[in-house]
């Protein structure tokens, strides 16, 4: 019995985006609400309310994309960035409360699945996605299906080491020189403030560079070259057809991607280097919502 | 019609190891011959002769493991380390000359498949293998099967970047700060010579460290810590159950692996960090031969 529609829920640091989505990726209805950040209980109630609000008889399941490391054995959100969600069996709890099949995945995995099914990655079988935002997330499509690893914790592509013993990572990560630390929007903001004063941020940096400011361009070039080392690692590891770059900081476009491609050409091996294309994501913020819905369909079909 | 036996051929820089292997991984007969290094034609003839010598009526196919980047579309060896094999359609040529189904793979992929089927990786579904030799090779078992990427060029795990803009890579690779450059047996030899004079090499370095020499131990610790950053990258990317360390330089054992595990614990995220085990390979030089044979069985069964 095929389900017609599911509810996808994309949890972000500032808002919860929920929508009713069909198997063609069409978003029938959608709704946003602010993300409660004061407590886990409040956040869980709000996630539930986001579903209840949209639910009707044609809804067969729910998928959640959350900014968390995941353990799929229990559908657990292990730890999170920017939201109070830690060590909670999200799948079991939501499935019990809602009485529906529930799927849970990392938000960047969900975005990758969305772009693969309906966006920049349509028709590919080997795709790597990087979401450049405050941090850097990742998602993998390998041999024509989402790859999640042994327990669902794979594709933490912001946490590949590109500078052994380099700058310390943020949050719960104790690592050093990770791609996220050296090439994220957060890093762009920090370098912008160091160069242009405390009011500067990543947006202003990109605007200044677009206007031709040489210092701003140099900063973005440096970040882009680091990104290129990260992309090259992934190309040498996966031999993908496509690397999709999404997230808010991807708005910097070729100011970051041109130097990234230059370093990629130096670092990646043939024939993987000639094959791969690096492109911008196409679905914008809808990728996470549609991808979460597809995770919901996976749960329905299981 | 299931084939009973195939011939596996493991091409190394100094010798060609060939054997008749059954589906249980049992090596019935084996033979070694020196690797011709003067020309590609001579090498190809010798690879063919290694098969002809062992062939009988029960042999249904052949698998080659070669120290080369591979393009599986044509079974092509694109470029190689230490052997004269470049831009040659090895699968088509051998299949035509031998009149048998032929499979071709990178030697480190073959070793990983061998260890997964019959060695340290038995029973796992998510396994990463690193072969520490003169260079560093890699192989991937993902979701219960070998992963080769879009055209077969994946798993070049020695060419992940762990030091952005770092020391230049060797051979045809134009990259910088790759794991192979910073943590291979070749690097160990170079650091040994810098510390102990031109007669020193990786073997002597390991022996000195085993005897308690503090400078030798410090060098191996430094290499091990870099290896730890590389392993952590792979753990954060793949969430594997197991990382298998093989190759000649793995003989350094805990002199290298203890510092590697220390850095891994710092760099890898939870829950992947708690799940993964890092172990030594079990099959030694037989891994490449048995793995090549399994690549041959893949060709027979296709």
Interface residues (C-beta under 8 A of the other chain):
Chain A: X69 X71 X78 X79 X125 X126 X138 X140 X142 X143 X145 X147 X148 X149 X150 X151 X152 X153 X154 X155 X156 X157 X159 X160 X161 X162 X163 X164 X165 X172 X173 X174 X175 X176 X177 X178 X182 X225 X226 X229 X230 X232 X233 X234 X236 X237 X238 X239 X240 X241 X266 X267 X268 X269 X270 X271 X272 X275
Chain B: X69 X71 X78 X79 X125 X126 X138 X140 X142 X143 X145 X147 X148 X149 X150 X151 X152 X153 X154 X155 X156 X157 X159 X160 X161 X162 X163 X164 X165 X172 X173 X174 X175 X176 X177 X178 X182 X225 X226 X229 X230 X232 X233 X234 X236 X237 X238 X239 X240 X241 X266 X267 X268 X269 X270 X271 X272 X275
